[in-house]
Amino acid sequence: MSFNHLNPLRRLNKSLIRAVEKVQSSIFTAPILIVTLVILVQVFGAFQLLELRFLDKLFEFRNAESLDPKIVIITFDDDDIAKIGKCPFSDAVVANLVTTVKSGNPREWV
């Protein structure tokens, strides 16, 4: 004769089994939902703003580079274009610029 149906642990075992089954199903469901959400957010570009801000901060934190005295940058602004009169510049204007730069004895790179 079995007294298993009178055993209070039997009910506890069934409820424990149900709780374990719920935990097992949530163990697999939660990561799948999280991964799906992250992929959707990435596809719609929501992380791009965060990535760009992080990249800006990395550039702000890096050491400042010293200027190389061997490099000269020549710029043309609106005043220069107004003095010359037209853009693009004629060959004579460019030749005059090259002559002026060469008069400073720059080192040529080949």
N, CA, C and O atoms as CSV, one atom per row, in Angstrom:
chain,resi,resn,atom,element,x,y,z
A,1,MET,N,N,0.833,-1.172,0.000
A,1,MET,CA,C,0.000,0.000,0.000
A,1,MET,C,C,0.877,1.233,0.000
A,1,MET,O,O,1.809,1.358,0.794
A,2,SER,N,N,0.559,2.141,-0.907
A,2,SER,CA,C,1.376,3.337,-1.082
A,2,SER,C,C,0.689,4.541,-0.448
A,2,SER,O,O,-0.506,4.767,-0.638
A,3,PHE,N,N,1.429,5.266,0.270
A,3,PHE,CA,C,0.910,6.498,0.877
A,3,PHE,C,C,1.487,7.729,0.175
A,3,PHE,O,O,1.547,8.802,0.775
A,4,ASN,N,N,1.904,7.595,-1.059
A,4,ASN,CA,C,2.534,8.675,-1.798
A,4,ASN,C,C,1.581,9.852,-2.011
A,4,ASN,O,O,2.011,11.006,-2.012
A,5,HIS,N,N,0.281,9.564,-2.193
A,5,HIS,CA,C,-0.680,10.640,-2.414
A,5,HIS,C,C,-0.905,11.471,-1.149
A,5,HIS,O,O,-1.421,12.585,-1.237
A,6,LEU,N,N,-0.537,10.966,0.000
A,6,LEU,CA,C,-0.652,11.709,1.253
A,6,LEU,C,C,0.618,12.485,1.585
A,6,LEU,O,O,0.638,13.281,2.524
A,7,ASN,N,N,1.636,12.259,0.843
A,7,ASN,CA,C,2.930,12.868,1.121
A,7,ASN,C,C,2.916,14.348,0.713
A,7,ASN,O,O,2.718,14.639,-0.466
A,8,PRO,N,N,3.119,15.300,1.647
A,8,PRO,CA,C,3.128,16.733,1.301
A,8,PRO,C,C,4.327,17.108,0.433
A,8,PRO,O,O,4.280,18.124,-0.261
A,9,LEU,N,N,5.380,16.329,0.453
A,9,LEU,CA,C,6.551,16.624,-0.381
A,9,LEU,C,C,6.252,16.409,-1.864
A,9,LEU,O,O,6.919,16.970,-2.733
A,10,ARG,N,N,5.233,15.583,-2.137
A,10,ARG,CA,C,4.873,15.339,-3.526
A,10,ARG,C,C,4.409,16.637,-4.176
A,10,ARG,O,O,4.797,16.945,-5.303
A,11,ARG,N,N,3.573,17.401,-3.460
A,11,ARG,CA,C,3.115,18.693,-3.993
A,11,ARG,C,C,4.289,19.661,-4.134
A,11,ARG,O,O,4.379,20.409,-5.108
A,12,LEU,N,N,5.162,19.634,-3.173
A,12,LEU,CA,C,6.344,20.498,-3.234
A,12,LEU,C,C,7.207,20.119,-4.426
A,12,LEU,O,O,7.740,20.988,-5.118
A,13,ASN,N,N,7.342,18.820,-4.664
A,13,ASN,CA,C,8.138,18.368,-5.808
A,13,ASN,C,C,7.533,18.845,-7.124
A,13,ASN,O,O,8.263,19.266,-8.022
A,14,LYS,N,N,6.198,18.785,-7.251
A,14,LYS,CA,C,5.543,19.227,-8.481
A,14,LYS,C,C,5.725,20.729,-8.676
A,14,LYS,O,O,6.010,21.182,-9.785
A,15,SER,N,N,5.561,21.502,-7.602
A,15,SER,CA,C,5.726,22.953,-7.737
A,15,SER,C,C,7.192,23.302,-8.007
A,15,SER,O,O,7.487,24.256,-8.727
A,16,LEU,N,N,8.094,22.535,-7.432
A,16,LEU,CA,C,9.516,22.752,-7.684
A,16,LEU,C,C,9.865,22.431,-9.135
A,16,LEU,O,O,10.655,23.129,-9.770
A,17,ILE,N,N,9.262,21.365,-9.640
A,17,ILE,CA,C,9.487,20.990,-11.044
A,17,ILE,C,C,8.953,22.081,-11.970
A,17,ILE,O,O,9.607,22.420,-12.956
A,18,ARG,N,N,7.786,22.632,-11.672
A,18,ARG,CA,C,7.214,23.710,-12.489
A,18,ARG,C,C,8.099,24.957,-12.437
A,18,ARG,O,O,8.308,25.618,-13.455
A,19,ALA,N,N,8.609,25.270,-11.264
A,19,ALA,CA,C,9.487,26.440,-11.119
A,19,ALA,C,C,10.774,26.254,-11.912
A,19,ALA,O,O,11.251,27.189,-12.556
A,20,VAL,N,N,11.328,25.064,-11.869
A,20,VAL,CA,C,12.544,24.776,-12.629
A,20,VAL,C,C,12.273,24.867,-14.122
A,20,VAL,O,O,13.109,25.375,-14.870
A,21,GLU,N,N,11.122,24.384,-14.568
A,21,GLU,CA,C,10.772,24.476,-15.990
A,21,GLU,C,C,10.627,25.929,-16.424
A,21,GLU,O,O,11.047,26.286,-17.525
A,22,LYS,N,N,10.040,26.771,-15.580
A,22,LYS,CA,C,9.918,28.196,-15.912
A,22,LYS,C,C,11.292,28.848,-16.007
A,22,LYS,O,O,11.555,29.646,-16.907
A,23,VAL,N,N,12.156,28.499,-15.072
A,23,VAL,CA,C,13.502,29.070,-15.094
A,23,VAL,C,C,14.243,28.611,-16.339
A,23,VAL,O,O,14.937,29.403,-16.977
A,24,GLN,N,N,14.104,27.358,-16.685
A,24,GLN,CA,C,14.782,26.853,-17.879
A,24,GLN,C,C,14.286,27.559,-19.130
A,24,GLN,O,O,15.085,27.913,-19.997
A,25,SER,N,N,12.985,27.767,-19.235
A,25,SER,CA,C,12.468,28.441,-20.423
A,25,SER,C,C,12.903,29.899,-20.445
A,25,SER,O,O,13.162,30.439,-21.521
A,26,SER,N,N,12.992,30.556,-19.286
A,26,SER,CA,C,13.421,31.955,-19.267
A,26,SER,C,C,14.921,32.076,-19.498
A,26,SER,O,O,15.390,33.104,-19.985
A,27,ILE,N,N,15.669,31.050,-19.157
A,27,ILE,CA,C,17.110,31.077,-19.403
A,27,ILE,C,C,17.387,31.150,-20.896
A,27,ILE,O,O,18.346,31.798,-21.316
A,28,PHE,N,N,16.574,30.505,-21.690
A,28,PHE,CA,C,16.782,30.539,-23.136
A,28,PHE,C,C,16.053,31.702,-23.803
A,28,PHE,O,O,16.506,32.196,-24.835
A,29,THR,N,N,14.956,32.137,-23.246
A,29,THR,CA,C,14.168,33.195,-23.863
A,29,THR,C,C,14.820,34.565,-23.679
A,29,THR,O,O,14.887,35.340,-24.633
A,30,ALA,N,N,15.294,34.877,-22.495
A,30,ALA,CA,C,15.859,36.193,-22.212
A,30,ALA,C,C,17.063,36.515,-23.102
A,30,ALA,O,O,17.093,37.600,-23.684
A,31,PRO,N,N,18.054,35.633,-23.237
A,31,PRO,CA,C,19.182,35.973,-24.106
A,31,PRO,C,C,18.775,36.158,-25.571
A,31,PRO,O,O,19.316,37.016,-26.269
A,32,ILE,N,N,17.835,35.362,-26.022
A,32,ILE,CA,C,17.390,35.502,-27.416
A,32,ILE,C,C,16.722,36.856,-27.613
A,32,ILE,O,O,16.955,37.519,-28.623
A,33,LEU,N,N,15.899,37.271,-26.665
A,33,LEU,CA,C,15.254,38.577,-26.762
A,33,LEU,C,C,16.269,39.712,-26.692
A,33,LEU,O,O,16.153,40.693,-27.426
A,34,ILE,N,N,17.249,39.588,-25.826
A,34,ILE,CA,C,18.274,40.621,-25.688
A,34,ILE,C,C,19.092,40.738,-26.964
A,34,ILE,O,O,19.332,41.845,-27.445
A,35,VAL,N,N,19.520,39.616,-27.515
A,35,VAL,CA,C,20.303,39.636,-28.754
A,35,VAL,C,C,19.480,40.219,-29.892
A,35,VAL,O,O,19.998,41.002,-30.689
A,36,THR,N,N,18.222,39.856,-29.979
A,36,THR,CA,C,17.346,40.401,-31.025
A,36,THR,C,C,17.202,41.911,-30.874
A,36,THR,O,O,17.262,42.643,-31.862
A,37,LEU,N,N,17.015,42.371,-29.664
A,37,LEU,CA,C,16.889,43.805,-29.412
A,37,LEU,C,C,18.164,44.552,-29.795
A,37,LEU,O,O,18.095,45.602,-30.433
A,38,VAL,N,N,19.314,44.028,-29.416
A,38,VAL,CA,C,20.587,44.680,-29.745
A,38,VAL,C,C,20.799,44.724,-31.254
A,38,VAL,O,O,21.256,45.737,-31.784
A,39,ILE,N,N,20.479,43.656,-31.938
A,39,ILE,CA,C,20.634,43.630,-33.403
A,39,ILE,C,C,19.705,44.651,-34.054
A,39,ILE,O,O,20.114,45.356,-34.977
A,40,LEU,N,N,18.478,44.739,-33.593
A,40,LEU,CA,C,17.543,45.718,-34.155
A,40,LEU,C,C,18.006,47.150,-33.904
A,40,LEU,O,O,17.912,48.000,-34.790
A,41,VAL,N,N,18.502,47.414,-32.712
A,41,VAL,CA,C,18.995,48.758,-32.401
A,41,VAL,C,C,20.195,49.085,-33.285
A,41,VAL,O,O,20.330,50.218,-33.747
A,42,GLN,N,N,21.063,48.112,-33.522
A,42,GLN,CA,C,22.232,48.322,-34.380
A,42,GLN,C,C,21.809,48.554,-35.828
A,42,GLN,O,O,22.366,49.420,-36.503
A,43,VAL,N,N,20.844,47.800,-36.304
A,43,VAL,CA,C,20.395,47.944,-37.689
A,43,VAL,C,C,19.807,49.328,-37.925
A,43,VAL,O,O,20.023,49.917,-38.985
A,44,PHE,N,N,19.075,49.850,-36.966
A,44,PHE,CA,C,18.462,51.166,-37.119
A,44,PHE,C,C,19.417,52.304,-36.783
A,44,PHE,O,O,19.020,53.467,-36.840
A,45,GLY,N,N,20.659,52.002,-36.435
A,45,GLY,CA,C,21.686,53.023,-36.276
A,45,GLY,C,C,21.673,53.770,-34.958
A,45,GLY,O,O,22.270,54.843,-34.864
A,46,ALA,N,N,21.027,53.252,-33.954
A,46,ALA,CA,C,20.965,53.960,-32.681
A,46,ALA,C,C,22.305,53.962,-31.956
A,46,ALA,O,O,22.565,54.850,-31.145
A,47,PHE,N,N,23.148,52.996,-32.231
A,47,PHE,CA,C,24.454,52.954,-31.576
A,47,PHE,C,C,25.465,53.873,-32.243
A,47,PHE,O,O,26.514,54.149,-31.660
A,48,GLN,N,N,25.183,54.354,-33.441
A,48,GLN,CA,C,26.154,55.146,-34.179
A,48,GLN,C,C,26.493,56.438,-33.436
A,48,GLN,O,O,27.660,56.824,-33.378
A,49,LEU,N,N,25.498,57.104,-32.871
A,49,LEU,CA,C,25.754,58.336,-32.131
A,49,LEU,C,C,26.657,58.058,-30.936
A,49,LEU,O,O,27.577,58.828,-30.661
A,50,LEU,N,N,26.401,56.968,-30.228
A,50,LEU,CA,C,27.253,56.612,-29.096
A,50,LEU,C,C,28.672,56.296,-29.548
A,50,LEU,O,O,29.638,56.691,-28.895
A,51,GLU,N,N,28.800,55.587,-30.660
A,51,GLU,CA,C,30.126,55.244,-31.172
A,51,GLU,C,C,30.903,56.500,-31.568
A,51,GLU,O,O,32.093,56.614,-31.278
A,52,LEU,N,N,30.231,57.435,-32.226
A,52,LEU,CA,C,30.906,58.658,-32.648
A,52,LEU,C,C,31.305,59.526,-31.456
A,52,LEU,O,O,32.383,60.121,-31.450
A,53,ARG,N,N,30.444,59.596,-30.458
A,53,ARG,CA,C,30.811,60.366,-29.257
A,53,ARG,C,C,31.984,59.716,-28.527
A,53,ARG,O,O,32.869,60.409,-28.025
A,54,PHE,N,N,31.988,58.402,-28.471
A,54,PHE,CA,C,33.104,57.693,-27.838
A,54,PHE,C,C,34.400,57.937,-28.606
A,54,PHE,O,O,35.452,58.141,-28.001
A,55,LEU,N,N,34.329,57.918,-29.933
A,55,LEU,CA,C,35.507,58.181,-30.746
A,55,LEU,C,C,36.003,59.610,-30.528
A,55,LEU,O,O,37.211,59.834,-30.451
A,56,ASP,N,N,35.095,60.574,-30.428
A,56,ASP,CA,C,35.487,61.950,-30.137
A,56,ASP,C,C,36.227,62.044,-28.807
A,56,ASP,O,O,37.236,62.740,-28.698
A,57,LYS,N,N,35.724,61.345,-27.804
A,57,LYS,CA,C,36.383,61.364,-26.487
A,57,LYS,C,C,37.773,60.735,-26.565
A,57,LYS,O,O,38.706,61.211,-25.918
A,58,LEU,N,N,37.913,59.674,-27.349
A,58,LEU,CA,C,39.240,59.071,-27.494
A,58,LEU,C,C,40.227,60.048,-28.127
A,58,LEU,O,O,41.389,60.113,-27.725
A,59,PHE,N,N,39.757,60.808,-29.122
A,59,PHE,CA,C,40.631,61.797,-29.741
A,59,PHE,C,C,40.955,62.936,-28.777
A,59,PHE,O,O,42.054,63.490,-28.821
A,60,GLU,N,N,40.015,63.286,-27.914
A,60,GLU,CA,C,40.283,64.341,-26.933
A,60,GLU,C,C,41.314,63.901,-25.904
A,60,GLU,O,O,42.117,64.716,-25.447
A,61,PHE,N,N,41.304,62.640,-25.538
A,61,PHE,CA,C,42.195,62.164,-24.493
A,61,PHE,C,C,43.603,61.831,-24.973
A,61,PHE,O,O,44.514,61.694,-24.157
A,62,ARG,N,N,43.793,61.699,-26.271
A,62,ARG,CA,C,45.133,61.341,-26.737
A,62,ARG,C,C,46.067,62.536,-26.623
A,62,ARG,O,O,45.621,63.680,-26.540
A,63,ASN,N,N,47.361,62.261,-26.620
A,63,ASN,CA,C,48.360,63.309,-26.493
A,63,ASN,C,C,48.369,64.188,-27.732
A,63,ASN,O,O,48.194,63.715,-28.856
A,64,ALA,N,N,48.576,65.474,-27.501
A,64,ALA,CA,C,48.630,66.404,-28.625
A,64,ALA,C,C,49.933,66.176,-29.398
A,64,ALA,O,O,51.006,66.018,-28.815
A,65,GLU,N,N,49.806,66.164,-30.703
A,65,GLU,CA,C,50.985,65.971,-31.533
A,65,GLU,C,C,51.627,67.321,-31.787
A,65,GLU,O,O,50.943,68.325,-31.988
A,66,SER,N,N,52.935,67.331,-31.774
A,66,SER,CA,C,53.624,68.589,-32.051
A,66,SER,C,C,53.616,68.849,-33.552
A,66,SER,O,O,53.557,67.925,-34.363
A,67,LEU,N,N,53.676,70.124,-33.894
A,67,LEU,CA,C,53.681,70.498,-35.297
A,67,LEU,C,C,55.058,70.269,-35.884
A,67,LEU,O,O,56.070,70.559,-35.246
A,68,ASP,N,N,55.095,69.757,-37.078
A,68,ASP,CA,C,56.353,69.507,-37.762
A,68,ASP,C,C,56.776,70.793,-38.474
A,68,ASP,O,O,56.053,71.272,-39.347
A,69,PRO,N,N,57.922,71.356,-38.122
A,69,PRO,CA,C,58.334,72.622,-38.733
A,69,PRO,C,C,58.705,72.476,-40.211
A,69,PRO,O,O,58.861,73.479,-40.908
A,70,LYS,N,N,58.845,71.248,-40.692
A,70,LYS,CA,C,59.219,71.038,-42.087
A,70,LYS,C,C,58.027,71.139,-43.028
A,70,LYS,O,O,58.197,71.183,-44.247
A,71,ILE,N,N,56.831,71.176,-42.473
A,71,ILE,CA,C,55.631,71.182,-43.309
A,71,ILE,C,C,55.056,72.591,-43.341
A,71,ILE,O,O,54.860,73.219,-42.300
A,72,VAL,N,N,54.789,73.074,-44.538
A,72,VAL,CA,C,54.170,74.379,-44.725
A,72,VAL,C,C,52.855,74.160,-45.461
A,72,VAL,O,O,52.800,73.454,-46.468
A,73,ILE,N,N,51.818,74.766,-44.951
A,73,ILE,CA,C,50.510,74.665,-45.586
A,73,ILE,C,C,50.191,76.017,-46.210
A,73,ILE,O,O,50.248,77.052,-45.546
A,74,ILE,N,N,49.861,75.990,-47.468
A,74,ILE,CA,C,49.508,77.205,-48.190
A,74,ILE,C,C,48.005,77.185,-48.407
A,74,ILE,O,O,47.458,76.231,-48.960
A,75,THR,N,N,47.349,78.239,-47.968
A,75,THR,CA,C,45.898,78.298,-48.096
A,75,THR,C,C,45.494,79.475,-48.975
A,75,THR,O,O,46.226,80.456,-49.101
A,76,PHE,N,N,44.341,79.360,-49.565
A,76,PHE,CA,C,43.740,80.439,-50.342
A,76,PHE,C,C,42.373,80.712,-49.751
A,76,PHE,O,O,41.547,79.806,-49.637
A,77,ASP,N,N,42.131,81.953,-49.378
A,77,ASP,CA,C,40.810,82.300,-48.855
A,77,ASP,C,C,40.112,83.250,-49.820
A,77,ASP,O,O,40.607,83.511,-50.916
A,78,ASP,N,N,38.989,83.750,-49.413
A,78,ASP,CA,C,38.197,84.621,-50.285
A,78,ASP,C,C,38.940,85.911,-50.634
A,78,ASP,O,O,38.810,86.424,-51.746
A,79,ASP,N,N,39.721,86.435,-49.679
A,79,ASP,CA,C,40.481,87.660,-49.967
A,79,ASP,C,C,41.510,87.414,-51.066
A,79,ASP,O,O,41.689,88.254,-51.949
A,80,ASP,N,N,42.190,86.264,-51.016
A,80,ASP,CA,C,43.175,85.933,-52.056
A,80,ASP,C,C,42.512,85.805,-53.419
A,80,ASP,O,O,43.031,86.291,-54.424
A,81,ILE,N,N,41.379,85.157,-53.441
A,81,ILE,CA,C,40.663,84.995,-54.714
A,81,ILE,C,C,40.196,86.353,-55.230
A,81,ILE,O,O,40.198,86.590,-56.438
A,82,ALA,N,N,39.791,87.256,-54.315
A,82,ALA,CA,C,39.362,88.595,-54.733
A,82,ALA,C,C,40.534,89.382,-55.314
A,82,ALA,O,O,40.355,90.129,-56.276
A,83,LYS,N,N,41.738,89.226,-54.741
A,83,LYS,CA,C,42.926,89.941,-55.253
A,83,LYS,C,C,43.297,89.433,-56.641
A,83,LYS,O,O,43.630,90.220,-57.527
A,84,ILE,N,N,43.239,88.123,-56.828
A,84,ILE,CA,C,43.643,87.540,-58.110
A,84,ILE,C,C,42.545,87.735,-59.139
A,84,ILE,O,O,42.827,87.981,-60.311
A,85,GLY,N,N,41.314,87.629,-58.715
A,85,GLY,CA,C,40.206,87.925,-59.600
A,85,GLY,C,C,39.426,86.737,-60.087
A,85,GLY,O,O,38.268,86.896,-60.471
A,86,LYS,N,N,39.986,85.578,-60.093
A,86,LYS,CA,C,39.221,84.417,-60.551
A,86,LYS,C,C,39.788,83.139,-59.941
A,86,LYS,O,O,40.934,83.085,-59.496
A,87,CYS,N,N,38.964,82.149,-59.939
A,87,CYS,CA,C,39.367,80.835,-59.454
A,87,CYS,C,C,38.832,79.821,-60.450
A,87,CYS,O,O,37.658,79.944,-60.799
A,88,PRO,N,N,39.533,78.875,-60.923
A,88,PRO,CA,C,40.891,78.468,-60.566
A,88,PRO,C,C,41.918,79.478,-61.085
A,88,PRO,O,O,41.681,80.220,-62.038
A,89,PHE,N,N,43.056,79.466,-60.417
A,89,PHE,CA,C,44.117,80.415,-60.738
A,89,PHE,C,C,44.781,80.063,-62.057
A,89,PHE,O,O,44.824,78.904,-62.471
A,90,SER,N,N,45.290,81.088,-62.696
A,90,SER,CA,C,45.984,80.865,-63.969
A,90,SER,C,C,47.336,80.217,-63.706
A,90,SER,O,O,47.814,80.186,-62.572
A,91,ASP,N,N,47.934,79.710,-64.750
A,91,ASP,CA,C,49.251,79.071,-64.634
A,91,ASP,C,C,50.293,80.062,-64.163
A,91,ASP,O,O,51.209,79.685,-63.432
A,92,ALA,N,N,50.181,81.321,-64.560
A,92,ALA,CA,C,51.155,82.335,-64.154
A,92,ALA,C,C,51.103,82.560,-62.645
A,92,ALA,O,O,52.144,82.725,-62.009
A,93,VAL,N,N,49.906,82.570,-62.070
A,93,VAL,CA,C,49.775,82.756,-60.618
A,93,VAL,C,C,50.364,81.566,-59.886
A,93,VAL,O,O,51.062,81.743,-58.887
A,94,VAL,N,N,50.099,80.372,-60.356
A,94,VAL,CA,C,50.640,79.170,-59.710
A,94,VAL,C,C,52.159,79.147,-59.843
A,94,VAL,O,O,52.852,78.779,-58.895
A,95,ALA,N,N,52.692,79.537,-61.011
A,95,ALA,CA,C,54.146,79.577,-61.211
A,95,ALA,C,C,54.785,80.582,-60.267
A,95,ALA,O,O,55.857,80.322,-59.721
A,96,ASN,N,N,54.138,81.735,-60.067
A,96,ASN,CA,C,54.650,82.736,-59.131
A,96,ASN,C,C,54.659,82.189,-57.706
A,96,ASN,O,O,55.599,82.440,-56.952
A,97,LEU,N,N,53.623,81.446,-57.336
A,97,LEU,CA,C,53.553,80.830,-56.013
A,97,LEU,C,C,54.681,79.814,-55.819
A,97,LEU,O,O,55.337,79.790,-54.778
A,98,VAL,N,N,54.893,78.985,-56.825
A,98,VAL,CA,C,55.951,77.973,-56.729
A,98,VAL,C,C,57.303,78.652,-56.610
A,98,VAL,O,O,58.150,78.203,-55.838
A,99,THR,N,N,57.523,79.721,-57.355
A,99,THR,CA,C,58.792,80.453,-57.286
A,99,THR,C,C,58.998,81.044,-55.899
A,99,THR,O,O,60.105,81.000,-55.362
A,100,THR,N,N,57.939,81.596,-55.318
A,100,THR,CA,C,58.034,82.180,-53.975
A,100,THR,C,C,58.352,81.110,-52.945
A,100,THR,O,O,59.178,81.327,-52.059
A,101,VAL,N,N,57.710,79.971,-53.053
A,101,VAL,CA,C,57.968,78.885,-52.096
A,101,VAL,C,C,59.384,78.360,-52.267
A,101,VAL,O,O,60.069,78.096,-51.279
A,102,LYS,N,N,59.832,78.206,-53.511
A,102,LYS,CA,C,61.185,77.684,-53.759
A,102,LYS,C,C,62.257,78.640,-53.305
A,102,LYS,O,O,63.374,78.216,-53.007
A,103,SER,N,N,61.948,79.927,-53.243
A,103,SER,CA,C,62.951,80.901,-52.810
A,103,SER,C,C,63.291,80.683,-51.332
A,103,SER,O,O,64.339,81.144,-50.878
A,104,GLY,N,N,62.468,80.020,-50.602
A,104,GLY,CA,C,62.751,79.705,-49.201
A,104,GLY,C,C,63.585,78.451,-49.046
A,104,GLY,O,O,63.768,77.974,-47.926
A,105,ASN,N,N,64.109,77.892,-50.162
A,105,ASN,CA,C,64.942,76.687,-50.171
A,105,ASN,C,C,64.284,75.495,-49.474
A,105,ASN,O,O,64.851,74.929,-48.540
A,106,PRO,N,N,63.116,75.124,-49.918
A,106,PRO,CA,C,62.498,73.937,-49.295
A,106,PRO,C,C,63.207,72.672,-49.745
A,106,PRO,O,O,63.795,72.624,-50.825
A,107,ARG,N,N,63.146,71.683,-48.930
A,107,ARG,CA,C,63.713,70.395,-49.274
A,107,ARG,C,C,62.690,69.636,-50.120
A,107,ARG,O,O,61.530,69.523,-49.723
A,108,GLU,N,N,63.086,69.135,-51.236
A,108,GLU,CA,C,62.166,68.459,-52.143
A,108,GLU,C,C,62.091,66.981,-51.805
A,108,GLU,O,O,63.101,66.334,-51.528
A,109,TRP,N,N,60.890,66.470,-51.834
A,109,TRP,CA,C,60.649,65.050,-51.599
A,109,TRP,C,C,60.246,64.428,-52.911
A,109,TRP,O,O,59.396,64.945,-53.637
A,110,VAL,N,N,60.848,63.352,-53.188
A,110,VAL,CA,C,60.538,62.668,-54.457
A,110,VAL,C,C,59.828,61.380,-54.165
A,110,VAL,O,O,59.475,60.647,-55.089
